């Protein structure tokens, strides 16, 4: 028995491997603090859960859902989008449901990328962009996200021959893993680039509502005529603390939406109807839970910034997401630092290289842990002399 070559060509999923290492350390009796995965620790809003409970009692919801999502779900998503961004979309041909945006990323790649086609992928980035391109037989082309460019992909640096061969381009702002944000002018430039080279621009907007200090994330469709070239992926996972529910939507260019929906209709039977009912309650409900969670993350951000500064890190304010993208101590690789944190302090942090080659020299820290556990993590770092300049004297 032998696995396929396509599976051999992709590495194991980073968080699965991290969890294996965590389990090994935990088996030694260590109280491991997991600052790795981005999974909200706050509950799904009560009114959403109650809508789901009621929907479960309706026998209609026990049957197959319609492909592409129920009309009511798509109407609610379009309504939410208009209220949030001021843009209108057709329920009939400009939106389709997703079983979470991760599935949407994978399937939109398979809908557009043939073997040998080029996909423009940020680096560092959510690993699924690259792995799904490889699984589709495509060729990932890395767009480096560098601190000197505020972690914005430099579209001008993409060679002309690469741009002309590219079929699809991914951008993700607010960004995972760097926490970077972009302004509308940057999205305008990206839309113009996609139009010039006839590229499908996929904007992964999973963190649209997780913003701080007055910053509001932009949709690509705030750019005039972006529907000509773009599709945007949205998830209820982070916005409404619904990571385990697996629901989202893709919206935008009707041709791209149709292609994605056609592919999906051949491989899945869509989202359980009762979950769609719950999602409608989320879309139509108050923003109080979003604001409450953002206040919690902002407080954790501030606690983390203060603690890390005392440990020698120089930081810029984080304006979105619950991820801190931090340089490793001088003289260490990202993998070395990740191992040090787990083995000496019992703290899980992914190495930056888990998100691409350009992640070398960095690690990601999640804020999905309460203040007490964060304080414990920083106390352990101090106890074990895990500071930014710990190796300065050795180099």
C-alpha positions as CSV (number, residue, x, y, z in Angstrom):
1,X,0.0,0.0,0.0
2,X,1.5,3.4,-1.0
3,X,0.2,6.9,-0.6
4,X,-0.1,9.2,-3.6
5,X,2.8,11.3,-4.9
6,X,0.7,14.4,-4.3
7,X,0.5,13.6,-0.6
8,X,4.2,12.9,-0.4
9,X,4.8,16.4,-1.8
10,X,3.3,18.2,1.2
11,X,4.5,18.3,4.8
12,X,2.4,17.3,7.7
13,X,0.0,20.0,8.9
14,X,2.0,22.3,11.2
15,X,-0.5,22.3,14.1
16,X,-0.9,18.6,14.1
17,X,2.9,18.2,14.4
18,X,3.0,20.9,17.2
19,X,0.3,19.0,19.1
20,X,2.3,15.8,18.9
21,X,5.3,17.6,20.5
22,X,3.0,19.1,23.1
23,X,1.7,15.7,24.0
24,X,5.2,14.3,24.5
25,X,6.1,17.1,26.9
26,X,2.8,16.9,28.7
27,X,3.3,13.2,29.2
28,X,6.3,14.0,31.3
29,X,4.0,15.8,33.7
30,X,4.6,19.3,32.4
31,X,1.7,21.8,32.6
32,X,2.0,23.0,29.0
33,X,0.8,26.4,28.0
34,X,-0.4,26.4,24.4
35,X,0.2,29.8,22.7
36,X,0.2,28.1,19.3
37,X,-3.1,27.7,17.6
38,X,-5.6,30.5,16.9
39,X,-8.7,29.1,18.4
40,X,-10.8,31.6,20.4
41,X,-11.2,30.7,24.0
42,X,-14.5,32.7,24.4
43,X,-17.8,30.8,23.8
44,X,-20.1,31.2,20.8
45,X,-22.6,34.0,21.6
46,X,-25.6,32.7,23.5
47,X,-28.2,33.8,21.0
48,X,-26.4,31.8,18.3
49,X,-26.3,28.7,20.4
50,X,-30.0,29.1,21.2
51,X,-30.9,29.5,17.5
52,X,-29.0,26.2,16.8
53,X,-30.8,24.4,19.6
54,X,-34.2,25.5,18.3
55,X,-33.2,24.6,14.7
56,X,-32.3,21.1,15.8
57,X,-35.9,20.4,16.7
58,X,-37.1,21.1,13.2
59,X,-37.1,17.9,11.1
60,X,-36.6,20.0,7.9
61,X,-33.1,20.8,9.0
62,X,-32.2,17.1,9.3
63,X,-32.3,16.7,5.5
64,X,-29.7,17.5,2.9
65,X,-29.2,21.3,2.6
66,X,-29.3,23.0,-0.9
67,X,-26.0,23.2,-2.7
68,X,-24.4,26.6,-2.2
69,X,-26.3,27.3,1.0
70,X,-29.9,28.1,1.9
71,X,-31.4,31.2,0.4
72,X,-32.0,32.5,4.0
73,X,-28.3,32.0,4.9
74,X,-27.0,33.7,1.7
75,X,-29.5,36.6,2.2
76,X,-28.2,37.1,5.8
77,X,-24.6,37.0,4.7
78,X,-25.2,39.6,1.9
79,X,-27.2,41.7,4.4
80,X,-24.3,41.6,6.9
81,X,-21.8,42.4,4.2
82,X,-23.8,45.5,3.1
83,X,-24.2,46.7,6.7
84,X,-20.5,46.3,7.3
85,X,-18.9,47.4,4.0
86,X,-21.7,49.2,2.2
87,X,-21.5,46.9,-0.9
88,X,-24.4,45.0,-2.4
89,X,-24.2,41.5,-3.9
90,X,-26.6,39.2,-5.7
91,X,-27.8,36.2,-3.7
92,X,-28.4,34.4,-6.9
93,X,-24.8,34.3,-8.4
94,X,-22.3,36.2,-6.3
95,X,-22.2,34.2,-3.1
96,X,-21.8,30.6,-2.0
97,X,-21.6,29.0,1.4
98,X,-18.3,27.4,2.7
99,X,-17.6,24.7,5.3
100,X,-15.2,27.2,6.8
101,X,-12.8,29.4,4.8
102,X,-10.0,26.7,4.9
103,X,-12.2,24.5,2.7
104,X,-12.8,27.5,0.5
105,X,-9.1,28.2,0.0
106,X,-8.5,24.6,-1.0
107,X,-11.4,24.4,-3.4
108,X,-11.0,27.7,-5.1
109,X,-7.4,26.6,-5.9
110,X,-8.7,23.4,-7.4
111,X,-11.3,25.2,-9.4
112,X,-8.7,27.4,-11.1
113,X,-5.3,25.9,-10.9
114,X,-4.1,23.2,-13.4
115,X,-0.9,21.2,-13.2
116,X,2.0,23.6,-13.9
117,X,0.0,26.8,-13.3
118,X,1.5,29.4,-11.0
119,X,-0.2,30.6,-7.8
120,X,1.1,33.8,-6.1
121,X,1.3,32.9,-2.4
122,X,2.4,35.2,0.5
123,X,5.4,34.0,2.5
124,X,4.9,33.6,5.5
125,X,1.3,32.6,5.2
126,X,-1.4,30.3,6.3
127,X,0.0,26.9,5.1
128,X,-3.1,25.9,3.2
129,X,-2.4,28.3,0.4
130,X,0.8,26.5,-0.5
131,X,-0.2,22.9,0.3
132,X,-3.4,23.1,-1.7
133,X,-1.6,24.6,-4.7
134,X,0.9,21.6,-4.5
135,X,-2.0,19.2,-4.2
136,X,-3.6,20.7,-7.3
137,X,-0.3,20.2,-9.2
138,X,0.3,24.0,-9.3
139,X,3.5,25.8,-8.7
140,X,3.6,28.2,-5.7
141,X,5.5,31.5,-6.2
142,X,6.4,33.1,-2.9
143,X,5.7,36.8,-2.4
144,X,7.9,37.7,0.6
145,X,6.2,39.5,3.5
146,X,9.1,41.5,5.0
147,X,9.3,43.8,8.1
148,X,10.8,46.6,6.0
149,X,7.6,46.5,3.8
150,X,5.3,46.4,6.8
151,X,4.6,42.7,5.8
152,X,2.9,43.8,2.6
153,X,3.6,41.7,-0.5
154,X,5.6,43.8,-3.0
155,X,3.7,43.3,-6.2
156,X,6.2,45.4,-8.2
157,X,8.9,42.8,-7.4
158,X,7.1,40.0,-9.1
159,X,8.8,39.2,-12.4
160,X,6.9,40.0,-15.6
161,X,7.0,36.4,-16.8
162,X,5.8,35.0,-13.5
163,X,2.9,37.5,-13.4
164,X,1.8,36.6,-16.9
165,X,1.7,32.9,-16.1
166,X,0.0,33.3,-12.8
167,X,-3.7,32.1,-12.5
168,X,-4.5,33.0,-8.9
169,X,-3.2,35.3,-6.2
170,X,-3.8,35.2,-2.4
171,X,-3.6,38.1,0.0
172,X,-4.8,38.1,3.6
173,X,-5.2,41.4,5.5
174,X,-5.5,41.5,8.5
175,X,-2.8,38.9,8.2
176,X,-2.1,35.5,9.7
177,X,0.6,35.0,10.9
178,X,2.1,38.5,11.0
179,X,-0.9,40.5,12.3
180,X,-0.2,43.1,9.6
181,X,-2.9,45.3,8.1
182,X,-3.3,47.2,4.8
183,X,-5.0,50.3,3.7
184,X,-7.5,50.7,0.8
185,X,-4.8,52.1,-1.5
186,X,-2.9,48.8,-1.2
187,X,-6.0,46.8,-2.2
188,X,-6.5,49.2,-5.1
189,X,-3.0,48.3,-6.3
190,X,-3.7,44.6,-5.9
191,X,-6.9,44.8,-7.9
192,X,-5.1,46.8,-10.7
193,X,-2.3,44.1,-10.7
194,X,-4.9,41.3,-11.0
195,X,-6.7,43.1,-13.8
196,X,-3.5,43.7,-15.8
197,X,-2.5,40.1,-15.7
198,X,-5.9,38.5,-15.8
199,X,-5.4,36.8,-12.4
200,X,-8.1,35.8,-9.9
201,X,-7.4,37.8,-6.7
202,X,-8.5,35.9,-3.6
203,X,-8.7,38.0,-0.5
204,X,-8.9,35.9,2.6
205,X,-10.7,38.2,5.1
206,X,-11.1,35.8,8.0
207,X,-10.0,38.4,10.6
208,X,-12.1,41.3,9.3
209,X,-13.8,42.1,12.7
210,X,-10.8,41.4,15.0
211,X,-9.3,44.9,15.0
212,X,-8.1,47.4,17.7
213,X,-7.4,51.1,18.3
214,X,-10.0,52.3,15.9
215,X,-8.7,50.5,12.9
216,X,-11.3,48.9,10.6
217,X,-10.3,46.2,8.1
218,X,-11.2,46.8,4.4
219,X,-12.9,44.5,2.0
220,X,-11.4,44.3,-1.5
221,X,-14.9,45.3,-2.8
222,X,-14.5,48.8,-1.4
223,X,-12.3,49.1,-4.5
224,X,-14.4,50.2,-7.5
225,X,-15.0,47.3,-10.0
226,X,-13.1,44.8,-7.9
227,X,-15.9,42.3,-8.7
228,X,-14.2,42.0,-12.2
229,X,-11.2,40.1,-10.8
230,X,-11.8,39.3,-7.1
231,X,-13.4,36.8,-4.7
232,X,-13.3,37.2,-1.0
233,X,-13.5,34.5,1.7
234,X,-15.2,35.1,5.0
235,X,-15.5,32.9,8.0
236,X,-17.6,33.0,11.1
237,X,-14.9,31.2,13.0
238,X,-13.1,34.2,14.5
239,X,-15.8,36.8,14.2
240,X,-18.4,34.9,16.2
241,X,-16.2,32.3,18.0
242,X,-17.5,29.5,15.8
243,X,-14.3,27.7,14.8
244,X,-15.8,24.2,15.5
245,X,-19.0,25.0,13.6
246,X,-17.3,25.1,10.2
247,X,-19.2,27.7,8.2
248,X,-18.3,30.7,6.1
249,X,-19.0,32.1,2.6
250,X,-17.2,33.2,-0.6
251,X,-18.5,36.3,-2.3
252,X,-17.6,38.4,-5.4
253,X,-16.9,37.7,-9.0
254,X,-19.9,35.6,-10.3
255,X,-17.7,33.5,-12.6
256,X,-15.4,32.6,-9.8
257,X,-18.2,31.9,-7.4
258,X,-20.0,29.7,-9.9
259,X,-16.8,27.7,-10.5
260,X,-16.1,27.2,-6.8
261,X,-19.8,26.2,-6.2
262,X,-19.6,23.7,-9.1
263,X,-16.5,22.1,-7.7
264,X,-18.0,21.9,-4.2
265,X,-21.2,20.3,-5.4
266,X,-19.1,17.4,-6.6
267,X,-17.3,16.8,-3.3
268,X,-19.5,17.9,-0.4
269,X,-23.1,18.3,0.5
270,X,-22.8,21.7,2.1
271,X,-23.3,22.9,5.7
272,X,-25.8,21.3,8.0
273,X,-29.0,23.4,7.8
274,X,-29.2,23.9,11.6
275,X,-25.7,25.5,11.6
276,X,-26.9,27.8,8.8
277,X,-29.8,28.9,10.9
278,X,-27.4,29.6,13.8
279,X,-25.2,31.6,11.4
280,X,-28.1,33.7,10.4
281,X,-28.6,34.6,14.1
282,X,-25.0,35.6,14.2
283,X,-25.2,37.8,11.2
284,X,-28.4,39.5,12.3
285,X,-27.5,39.8,16.0
286,X,-25.8,42.6,17.9
287,X,-22.1,43.4,17.7
288,X,-21.8,43.4,21.4
289,X,-20.0,40.0,21.6
290,X,-17.6,41.1,18.9
291,X,-16.8,44.2,20.7
292,X,-16.5,42.4,24.1
293,X,-14.0,39.9,22.6
294,X,-12.0,42.6,20.9
295,X,-11.7,44.3,24.2
296,X,-10.4,41.1,25.8
297,X,-7.9,40.5,23.0
298,X,-6.7,44.2,23.2
299,X,-6.2,43.8,27.0
300,X,-4.2,40.6,26.4
301,X,-2.2,42.4,23.7
302,X,-1.3,45.1,26.1
303,X,-0.3,42.7,28.8
304,X,1.8,40.7,26.3
305,X,3.5,43.8,24.9
306,X,4.5,45.0,28.4
307,X,5.8,41.6,29.4
308,X,7.8,41.1,26.2
309,X,9.3,44.6,26.3
310,X,10.6,43.8,29.8
311,X,12.1,40.6,28.3
312,X,13.9,42.7,25.7
313,X,11.7,42.6,22.6
314,X,11.1,45.8,20.7
315,X,7.5,45.9,19.4
316,X,5.1,47.8,17.3
317,X,1.4,48.1,18.2
318,X,-0.8,45.3,16.9
319,X,-3.9,46.6,15.3
320,X,-5.6,43.4,14.2
321,X,-5.9,39.6,14.8
322,X,-4.9,37.8,17.9
323,X,-1.4,36.9,16.7
324,X,2.0,38.4,17.7
325,X,4.7,37.9,15.1
326,X,8.0,38.3,16.9
327,X,11.7,38.0,16.1
328,X,13.6,35.1,17.8
329,X,16.6,35.9,20.0
330,X,19.8,36.8,18.3
331,X,21.8,33.7,17.1
332,X,18.8,31.3,17.1
333,X,16.8,29.8,14.3
334,X,13.0,29.8,14.5
335,X,12.9,26.0,15.1
336,X,15.6,26.3,17.9
337,X,13.5,28.9,19.7
338,X,10.3,27.0,19.4
339,X,12.0,23.9,20.8
340,X,13.6,26.0,23.6
341,X,10.2,27.4,24.7
342,X,8.6,24.0,24.8
343,X,11.4,22.0,26.4
344,X,12.6,24.6,29.0
345,X,9.4,26.6,29.7
346,X,6.6,24.3,28.7
347,X,5.2,26.8,26.2
348,X,4.0,26.0,22.7
349,X,4.8,28.7,20.0
350,X,5.1,27.8,16.3
351,X,8.3,28.6,14.5
352,X,8.0,31.2,11.8
353,X,9.2,28.6,9.2
354,X,6.0,26.7,9.7
355,X,4.4,29.5,7.6
356,X,7.1,29.6,4.9
357,X,10.8,30.2,4.3
358,X,10.5,33.9,4.9
359,X,9.3,33.1,8.4
360,X,12.8,32.2,9.5
361,X,13.9,34.4,12.4
362,X,10.4,34.8,13.7
363,X,7.8,32.9,15.9
364,X,4.1,33.4,16.3
365,X,2.3,33.8,19.7
366,X,-1.4,33.6,20.0
367,X,-3.5,35.6,22.4
368,X,-6.2,32.9,22.8
369,X,-5.3,32.4,26.5
370,X,-6.5,34.3,29.5
371,X,-4.3,36.8,31.3
372,X,-3.4,34.5,34.2
373,X,-2.0,31.9,31.8
374,X,-0.2,34.6,29.8
375,X,1.3,35.9,33.0
376,X,2.4,32.4,33.9
377,X,4.0,32.0,30.5
378,X,6.0,35.2,30.8
379,X,7.1,34.3,34.4
380,X,8.4,31.0,33.0
381,X,10.3,32.8,30.3
382,X,11.9,35.1,32.9
383,X,12.7,32.2,35.1
384,X,14.5,30.3,32.3
385,X,16.2,33.5,31.1
386,X,14.4,33.4,27.7
387,X,15.0,36.9,26.7
388,X,15.5,38.6,23.3
389,X,19.2,39.2,24.0
390,X,19.9,35.8,25.8
391,X,22.5,34.8,23.1
392,X,23.9,38.3,22.4
393,X,27.1,37.6,24.3
394,X,27.6,34.3,22.4
395,X,27.6,35.8,18.9
